[in-house]
């Protein structure tokens, strides 16, 4: 029996922030996180970790990401 792998192109979101001397990137749709010394490296590492995650846990239906902001007063 021949196994056929169907590749899909999907657009994912990445939230990036800096922690000390590294950049941390998170894919909001599936929850994967990675890091790198540069933003570009963090994104490349995030792509790799997200691909590995999706090989194990495929997306059944597309996710829709909503980005918003909020104001908070704190002491």
N, C-alpha and C positions, 0 to 999 in steps of 0.2 A: 504494500500500500504506500502511496506517495503522500507525504505530508507537505502541504502547501502553506507557506506563511504569508499572510496578507499584511502588508505594511500600511499604516494610516498616518497621515499628516494631521496633527492637531496643534492648535495654538494654545500655549500655556502662559500664565502670568508668573513673574518673578518679583518678589519683594526683596530688596537688598539693603542691608545696613552694615555699618562698620562697627566691629568690636575690637578694641585695642588695635592690633596691627593687621587684622584680617577682615575680609568682607564675607558676610554670611548671606546666602541667597536661599529663599524659600519659595517653593511652588505652591501657590495657594489652592490650586484645584485638587491636588492629591496629597499635600502635606509633606513632601520630600524637602530635605534641607541639605545644603552643602556649603563649602567655604572655599576661599582661595586668597592668594596674596594680592590679586587685582580683581576688579569687577568682572573683567572678561574671563579670568580663570574660575571665579566663583560660578559664573553662568555656565561655563563648559562643564564643570564638575556637577552642577545641578542637572544639566541635560543628561549626563551619564547616569546619575543616581535615579532620576525620574524614569529613564528608559528601562533600567534594571527593575525598578518597582513595577512598572506596567507589564513587564514580561511575566511577573509573578501574579499580579493583581490587575488584569485588564479592565479598562473602563467599559462599562455596559452602556451607559448613556452619557452624552456630553454634559460637562459642567458649565455653568454660567457664573462668572465671577463679577461681583459688584464691588467697586472701590468707592469708599466714602471717607469722610473725616469727621471728627467731632471735637468739640471744645470741652475742656475739663479744668475746673478750678480745684487746686489742691494745696495743702499746707506744706 
